[in-house]
Amino acid sequence: MSSSKLITRQINIASRLGEIARAAPETVAVIDCAKPRNGHQQRRSVTFEQLDRQSGVIAGGLHEMGVRPGTRLALLVKPSIEFVTLTFALFKAGSVIILIDPGMGRDNLIDCLAEAEPEGFVAIPLAQAARVRYRRRFPRARLNVTVGRRWFWGGRTLRQLTSGSANGFEPAELRADDPAAIIFTTGSTGPPKGVLYSHGNFAGQVQQIQQRFSIQPGGMDLAGFPLFGLFNAAMGTTTVIPDMDASRPASLDPQKYVDAIGEHKINQSFASPAVWNVVARYCERTNSKLPSLKLVLSAGAPMPPHVLARLQPIIHPEGEVFTPYGATEALPVAAIGSHEILGSTSVETARGAGTCVGRAFSGIDWKVIRIEDGPIGTIEAIEELPDGEIGELIVRGPVVTKQYVTRREANLLAKITDGDSVWHRMGDVGYLDDQQRFWFCGRKAHRVRRPDGEMFTIRCEAIFNEHPRIFRSALVGLGPAGSQVPAMICEPWREHWPRVEADRTILLEELAELGRANDLTAPIASEHILLHKSLPVDIRHNAKIFREQLGPWAEAQLGLR
């Protein structure tokens, strides 16, 4: 369906829940595996009919409070049945939901929330206490609901809202281009920005994901990434919320994750590469299998081939691991499966060709254009590049958002108008091959700009990642753009960290030899190869490397600051 047809169509993404509830009312929608309390595992569940009815009751209560279509409400609730129920209740009421990662730290969280200008908070007591403490930063927050025990502040409680009657409350009638949510970027290349999602964006995401991966109602998904549970509810898939800290995915207990897959006969699971790395290594160490798992999804950063190689043999024989590619502003854009990666592209990746992220989804248009660091006003101003030439990627389609509503100045650098449509500049560099697959070579902001040319992170890091003792690496540029000196910072596997100076010297010499042997990395001087115990990563997926933090660190290590 074209984006112009989507815009004029009446749609509320919450209506899909009602359709599922009518088709399969007794099917379990969410299973919540809470952390143990008093020595007993707290296991709760809700059917699709219950989820639809309860979210309708809450939506009716929100309407009585004064919530109307377009009302901005911040949702700060841990992954749970309540999180899923409240999200659909807010959609039904027509509210614009502000979703934010609590793991980004208090200061960033408060800043992002204040910039989004919420008209109320639907939040746990701790978050409500923070709202009161920083009340001057939230002058419009008058419509507040406490999820849990209310203390000294006003407003309603979730219990009060759920005690009401739905009274036939119908989801607000909205158009596809009406706002649905504000979701913040991870801030991996600058301050987090609030991305405005429409109901059409969400509908497009559900449609694209369901079609590309043949997801049918009745499946069981272990939601290692909580937001994917919302897609599940709209697709008729049961969501199992694992016992893990969603803000620190790499710290999960892999045994609990593996046990949940076996206990609930999970056939699909979405989690970050950091989660799958931990799970795959655990399974290899314990000789465990995941025979029910047919569809593994992972996003946030490319899945390393060594993780794919460990995962593929332990899942269902007909199963496959997919790594959808996209960004907060545009997801999904493309995808590639483990069979294709392990069969051919991983060899090219190891040689520095970049990471193949696959072919575009059916609703996506994309182009690779000449790299430009400044604004591009209209599509007429671009220079499209031929296949095989590295440039920056731009995309458009139903899943592509049109604007930031905080840090609005970023719209000038990220959006390109094309008549009635908008292209998003992904901020990624790479090239299209003769099969129209995109090869990701790194973030545009992370490229190293030397006097005689540019170096791209993913291509160069792959050379060093081939060393058996290295987990991951980060290329950074030292000095001002245009005259930068490249440095490579390598993180060894924890068990391979050099214990003595002699071993450290040997490892660095081996890495330097790897660099010298490849034209891509030959400009990196041996003295500019450094070891780091734990590279800083994003809070959402624990996978994107914060290279901005590593530049100053490297300069300090080399005595350049």
C-alpha positions in Angstrom: 0.0 0.0 0.0 1.4 3.4 -0.9 2.1 6.0 1.8 -0.5 8.4 0.4 -3.2 5.8 0.7 -2.1 5.0 4.3 -2.4 8.7 5.2 -6.0 9.0 4.3 -7.1 5.7 5.8 -8.8 5.6 9.2 -6.6 3.5 11.5 -5.7 3.0 15.1 -3.0 0.4 15.7 -4.9 -0.7 18.9 -7.7 -2.0 16.7 -5.6 -4.9 15.7 -5.7 -6.2 19.3 -9.5 -6.3 19.1 -9.4 -8.2 15.8 -7.0 -10.8 17.4 -9.2 -11.0 20.6 -12.3 -11.7 18.5 -10.5 -14.4 16.5 -8.7 -16.1 19.4 -10.2 -14.9 22.7 -8.9 -17.7 24.9 -5.3 -17.7 23.5 -2.8 -16.5 26.0 -1.4 -13.1 25.0 1.3 -12.4 27.6 3.1 -14.6 30.1 5.0 -12.5 32.7 7.9 -14.3 34.3 8.6 -11.9 37.2 11.7 -12.1 39.4 11.2 -14.5 42.4 9.5 -13.0 45.4 9.7 -14.7 48.8 11.2 -17.7 47.2 8.3 -18.3 44.8 8.3 -17.6 41.1 5.6 -15.1 40.2 4.1 -16.3 37.0 1.1 -14.4 35.6 -0.7 -14.5 32.2 -3.5 -12.8 30.4 -5.5 -13.9 27.3 -6.1 -11.8 24.3 -9.7 -11.2 25.3 -8.7 -10.1 28.8 -6.0 -7.9 27.4 -8.4 -6.2 25.0 -11.1 -5.8 27.6 -8.8 -4.5 30.3 -7.0 -2.0 28.0 -10.5 -0.8 26.9 -11.5 -0.2 30.6 -8.3 1.7 31.2 -8.8 3.7 28.0 -12.2 4.7 29.2 -10.8 5.8 32.6 -8.2 7.8 30.8 -10.9 9.5 28.7 -12.8 10.4 31.9 -9.6 12.0 33.3 -9.4 14.2 30.3 -7.1 12.3 28.0 -7.9 13.1 24.3 -6.3 12.2 21.0 -2.9 13.9 20.8 -2.4 14.1 24.6 1.2 13.3 25.4 1.7 10.9 28.2 5.0 9.4 29.4 4.9 5.7 30.0 7.4 4.5 32.6 6.6 1.0 33.5 8.8 -2.1 33.6 8.3 -4.9 31.0 5.2 -6.7 32.3 1.6 -7.4 31.5 0.8 -3.9 32.8 3.3 -2.4 30.2 1.5 -4.2 27.3 -2.0 -3.4 28.6 -1.2 0.2 29.3 0.4 0.7 25.8 -2.8 -0.5 24.1 -5.0 1.5 26.5 -3.1 4.6 25.6 -3.3 3.9 21.9 -7.1 3.3 22.3 -7.5 6.6 24.0 -5.6 8.3 21.2 -2.7 9.4 23.5 0.8 10.0 22.1 3.0 7.7 24.2 6.4 8.9 25.2 8.7 5.8 25.4 12.1 6.0 26.8 14.9 3.8 28.0 15.3 4.1 31.8 18.9 2.7 31.4 20.1 5.9 29.8 20.7 7.4 33.2 18.8 9.9 35.3 20.1 13.1 33.7 19.5 12.0 30.1 16.1 10.5 31.0 15.0 13.8 32.7 16.3 15.9 29.8 14.6 13.7 27.2 11.3 13.7 29.1 11.3 17.4 29.6 12.0 18.0 25.9 9.0 15.8 25.0 6.7 18.1 27.1 4.5 15.4 28.6 1.0 16.3 29.8 1.1 13.5 32.3 2.9 10.4 33.5 1.7 6.8 33.6 4.4 5.5 35.8 5.7 3.4 38.7 6.0 5.2 42.1 9.7 5.9 41.7 9.2 7.7 38.4 6.2 9.7 39.9 8.5 10.7 42.8 11.1 12.0 40.2 8.3 13.9 38.4 7.4 15.7 41.6 11.0 16.4 42.4 11.7 17.9 39.0 8.2 19.3 38.6 9.4 22.6 37.3 10.7 20.8 34.2 7.2 19.2 33.6 4.8 22.2 33.9 2.2 20.5 31.7 2.1 17.2 33.6 -1.4 17.3 35.1 -2.8 13.9 34.0 -1.0 11.3 36.1 -1.6 7.6 36.8 0.5 5.7 39.3 1.1 2.0 38.5 1.5 0.7 42.0 1.1 2.5 45.3 0.5 6.2 45.3 2.2 8.2 47.9 2.0 12.0 48.5 1.2 13.1 44.9 -2.2 13.3 43.3 -3.8 11.7 40.3 -5.3 8.3 39.8 -3.9 4.8 40.4 -4.0 2.0 37.8 -6.1 0.1 40.2 -8.7 2.8 40.2 -8.8 2.9 36.4 -9.1 -0.9 36.1 -12.1 -0.9 38.5 -14.2 1.1 36.1 -16.4 -0.1 33.2 -15.5 -0.2 29.6 -19.0 0.9 28.7 -18.4 0.0 25.1 -15.4 2.3 24.8 -14.2 2.3 21.2 -10.7 3.1 20.1 -10.3 6.7 19.0 -10.8 7.2 15.3 -7.5 8.3 13.8 -5.8 8.6 10.5 -2.7 6.8 9.6 -0.6 10.0 9.8 -1.9 10.9 13.3 0.8 10.7 16.0 1.0 7.5 18.1 4.3 7.7 20.0 7.5 9.5 20.7 10.5 7.1 20.9 14.0 8.2 21.6 17.1 7.3 19.7 19.9 5.6 21.7 22.1 8.7 21.3 25.0 6.7 19.8 26.0 9.6 17.6 24.8 12.6 19.6 22.1 13.5 22.2 19.0 11.2 22.1 16.3 12.6 19.8 12.5 12.1 20.1 11.2 10.4 16.9 7.5 10.9 16.2 5.8 7.6 15.2 2.4 7.6 13.5 -0.3 4.9 13.6 0.6 4.3 10.0 4.2 3.7 10.9 3.2 1.0 13.4 0.8 -0.6 11.1 3.4 -0.7 8.4 5.9 -2.3 10.8 3.5 -5.0 11.8 2.6 -5.8 8.2 6.3 -5.8 7.0 7.5 -8.0 9.9 4.7 -10.5 9.6 5.0 -10.9 5.9 8.8 -11.1 5.7 9.2 -13.6 8.5 6.0 -15.6 7.9 4.8 -15.0 11.5 1.5 -16.7 12.0 -1.0 -16.2 15.0 -0.5 -18.8 17.7 3.3 -18.6 18.0 5.3 -18.2 21.2 7.8 -15.3 21.4 10.4 -14.8 24.1 10.7 -11.0 24.1 14.3 -10.2 24.9 13.6 -6.7 23.6 10.4 -5.5 25.4 9.0 -3.3 22.6 8.7 -6.4 20.3 6.0 -7.7 22.6 3.8 -4.9 21.3 4.2 -6.2 17.8 3.4 -9.7 19.0 0.1 -8.6 20.5 -0.9 -7.1 17.1 0.1 -10.3 15.3 -1.6 -12.8 17.5 1.6 -14.1 18.9 2.0 -15.0 22.6 4.6 -12.9 24.4 6.7 -14.4 27.1 8.5 -11.7 29.1 11.7 -13.2 30.4 13.3 -12.7 33.8 16.0 -10.2 32.9 16.9 -6.6 33.2 15.8 -5.1 29.9 18.1 -2.1 30.4 21.2 -4.3 30.7 20.6 -7.1 28.2 24.2 -8.4 28.2 23.9 -9.1 31.9 21.1 -11.7 31.6 21.4 -15.1 33.2 21.6 -17.3 30.1 20.3 -20.4 31.9 17.0 -18.6 32.7 16.7 -17.6 29.0 17.3 -21.1 27.8 15.0 -22.6 30.4 12.2 -20.3 29.3 12.6 -21.3 25.7 12.3 -25.0 26.7 9.5 -24.6 29.2 7.2 -22.5 26.9 8.2 -24.2 23.6 9.3 -20.9 22.2 9.4 -20.8 18.4 10.7 -17.3 18.0 12.7 -14.7 20.0 13.8 -11.2 19.4 16.9 -10.0 21.3 20.0 -7.9 20.9 23.3 -9.4 19.6 24.6 -9.1 23.1 21.9 -11.4 24.4 22.5 -14.0 21.7 26.2 -13.9 22.3 25.7 -14.8 26.0 23.1 -17.4 25.2 25.0 -19.1 22.4 28.2 -19.3 24.4 26.3 -20.8 27.3 24.7 -23.4 25.1 28.1 -24.3 23.6 29.6 -24.6 27.1 26.7 -26.8 28.4 26.0 -28.7 25.2 22.4 -27.3 25.3 20.0 -27.2 22.4 17.0 -25.0 21.5 15.0 -27.4 19.3 11.7 -25.4 19.4 13.3 -22.2 18.2 12.6 -21.6 14.5 13.0 -17.9 14.1 15.7 -15.8 15.8 15.6 -12.1 15.3 18.3 -9.6 16.4 18.8 -5.9 15.8 20.6 -2.9 17.2 23.9 -3.9 15.6 25.1 -6.5 13.1 25.2 -10.0 14.5 28.8 -11.2 14.5 29.4 -14.3 12.4 30.9 -16.2 15.4 27.5 -15.7 17.2 25.6 -16.9 14.1 27.9 -19.9 13.8 27.2 -20.9 17.4 23.4 -20.3 17.2 22.5 -22.0 13.9 23.4 -25.6 14.9 21.5 -25.4 18.3 18.1 -24.2 17.0 15.5 -26.1 15.1 17.0 -27.8 11.9 14.6 -25.7 9.7 15.2 -22.6 11.8 17.1 -19.5 10.8 18.6 -16.4 12.4 17.7 -13.1 10.9 19.2 -9.7 11.5 16.7 -7.0 10.5 18.5 -3.7 9.7 17.1 -0.3 10.5 17.1 2.5 13.0 14.7 4.1 15.5 13.7 6.4 12.7 13.1 3.7 10.1 12.6 0.0 11.0 12.6 -2.5 9.4 14.6 -1.5 6.3 16.3 -4.7 5.2 17.1 -8.2 6.5 19.4 -11.1 5.9 19.4 -14.7 7.2 22.1 -16.8 8.8 22.2 -19.3 5.9 23.2 -16.5 3.5 25.6 -14.9 5.9 27.4 -18.1 6.9 27.3 -19.4 3.3 29.1 -16.5 1.6 29.0 -13.0 3.0 30.9 -13.7 6.2 34.0 -14.5 4.2 33.8 -11.2 2.4 33.1 -9.4 5.7 36.3 -10.9 7.2 38.2 -9.4 4.3 36.9 -5.9 4.9 34.0 -5.8 2.5 31.6 -4.5 5.2 28.6 -6.3 6.8 25.9 -7.4 4.4 22.5 -6.4 5.9 20.5 -7.9 3.0 17.7 -6.8 0.7 15.2 -4.1 1.3 11.7 -5.0 2.7 8.9 -4.8 0.1 7.7 -1.3 1.2 11.1 0.3 1.2 12.7 2.5 -1.4 16.4 3.2 -0.9 19.3 5.0 -2.6 23.1 5.3 -1.9 24.1 8.9 -2.4 27.3 10.9 -2.3 28.3 11.5 1.4 27.3 15.0 2.5 27.8 16.2 6.1 25.5 19.2 5.6 21.7 19.5 5.0 20.1 18.2 1.8 16.9 20.1 1.2 15.2 18.2 -1.6 15.8 15.0 -3.6 16.9 17.0 -6.6 20.1 18.0 -4.7 21.4 14.4 -4.2 24.0 12.6 -6.3 23.0 8.9 -6.5 26.0 6.6 -6.7 26.4 3.5 -8.9 26.5 0.0 -7.3 29.7 -0.8 -5.5 30.6 2.8 -4.6 30.5 3.7 -0.9 28.1 6.5 0.0 25.4 7.3 2.6 22.0 5.5 2.6 18.6 7.2 2.4 15.3 5.4 2.7 11.6 6.1 2.4 8.4 4.0 2.9 5.5 3.4 5.3 7.8 2.5 8.2 10.0 5.6 7.8 9.2 8.4 10.3 9.0 11.9 9.1 10.3 14.1 11.9 12.0 14.5 15.2 9.8 16.4 17.7 12.7 17.1 20.1 16.1 18.4 19.0 14.2 19.6 15.9 17.3 21.1 14.4 18.3 17.5 13.5 15.5 17.4 10.9 17.6 19.6 8.6 20.4 17.0 8.6 18.3 13.9 8.6 15.3 14.5 6.2 15.0 15.1 2.5 11.7 16.2 0.9 10.5 14.6 -2.3 7.1 16.0 -3.2 4.7 14.7 -0.6 7.1 12.1 0.7 10.1 12.2 3.0 13.4 10.4 2.7 15.4 9.6 5.9 19.1 9.8 5.9 20.2 6.7 7.9 23.5 8.2 8.9 25.1 4.9 7.7 27.6 4.5 4.9 28.0 1.5 2.6 27.2 0.4 -0.9 24.7 -1.7 -2.9 26.0 -4.8 -4.7 24.8 -6.3 -8.0 22.1 -8.3 -6.1 20.8 -5.0 -4.5 22.0 -6.0 -1.1 23.3 -3.2 1.1 26.7 -3.6 2.7 27.1 -1.6 5.8 30.5 0.0 6.3 29.9 2.1 9.4 28.3 5.2 10.7 28.9 8.4 8.6 29.9 10.3 11.8 32.5 7.6 12.7 34.5 7.6 9.5 38.1 8.6 9.9 39.0 11.4 7.5 42.7 11.4 6.7 44.4 13.9 4.4 44.6 11.2 1.6 41.3 9.5 2.1 38.6 8.1 4.4 38.6 4.9 6.5 35.3 3.2 7.5 34.9 1.6 10.8 33.2 -1.8 10.1 35.5 -2.6 7.2 38.7 -1.9 9.2 37.5 -3.5 12.5 36.7 -6.7 10.7 40.4 -7.2 10.0 41.3 -7.1 13.7 38.3 -9.1 14.8 39.7 -12.0 12.9 42.3 -12.5 15.7 41.0 -15.4 17.8 41.7 -13.5 21.1 39.7 -10.4 20.0 36.0 -10.0 20.8 35.4 -6.7 19.1 37.3 -3.6 17.9 36.7 0.1 17.4 38.4 2.4 14.8 38.6 6.0 15.9 40.1 9.2 14.4 42.5 11.3 16.5 42.6 15.0 15.7 40.5 17.3 13.6 38.5 15.9 10.6 40.5 16.0 7.4 43.8 15.5 9.1 42.9 12.6 11.5 45.2 9.9 12.5 43.6 6.4 12.8 43.7 4.4 16.0 42.3 0.9 16.6 41.1 -0.1 20.1 40.6 -3.8 20.6 38.7 -5.6 23.3 40.0 -9.1 23.9 37.6 -11.9 25.0 37.6 -11.8 28.8 39.4 -15.1 29.1 42.1 -13.9 26.7 43.0 -10.6 28.4 46.8 -10.6 28.7 47.9 -11.2 32.3 51.5 -10.2 32.0 53.3 -7.5 30.0 55.1 -10.1 27.8 51.8 -11.5 26.7 50.4 -8.1 26.1 53.4 -7.2 23.9 52.9 -10.4 21.8 49.2 -9.7 21.3 49.8 -6.2 20.2 52.5 -7.3 17.8 50.2 -9.9 16.3 47.5 -7.3 15.8 49.9 -4.9 14.2 50.9 -7.6 11.7 47.2 -8.2 10.9 46.8 -4.5 10.2 49.9 -4.2 8.1 48.8 -7.1 5.9 45.7 -5.4 4.7 45.5 -2.3 2.5 42.5 -1.0 4.4 44.3 -1.0 7.8 47.9 -0.4 6.7 47.7 3.3 7.7 47.2 2.4 11.4 50.6 2.7 13.1 51.4 -0.1 15.5 51.7 2.3 18.4 48.1 3.4 17.7 46.7 -0.1 18.4 45.4 -0.2 22.0 43.7 -2.7 24.2 40.5 -2.0 26.2 38.9 -4.3 28.8 35.3 -3.3 27.9 34.3 -1.0 25.1 31.5 1.4 26.0 28.2 0.4 24.4 24.6 1.7 24.0 22.1 1.1 26.8 19.3 -0.3 24.6 21.1 -3.2 23.0 24.5 -3.3 24.6 25.9 -3.7 21.1 26.6 -0.3 19.4 30.0 0.9 20.4 30.2 4.5 21.6 33.2 5.5 19.6 32.9 9.2 20.6 33.9 8.2 24.1 36.9 6.2 22.8 38.6 9.0 20.9 39.4 11.1 24.0 40.3 7.9 25.8 42.8 6.9 23.1 44.3 10.4 23.0 44.9 10.3 26.8 46.5 6.8 26.5 48.8 8.1 23.8 49.7 11.3 25.7 48.0 13.5 23.1 45.8 15.3 25.6 
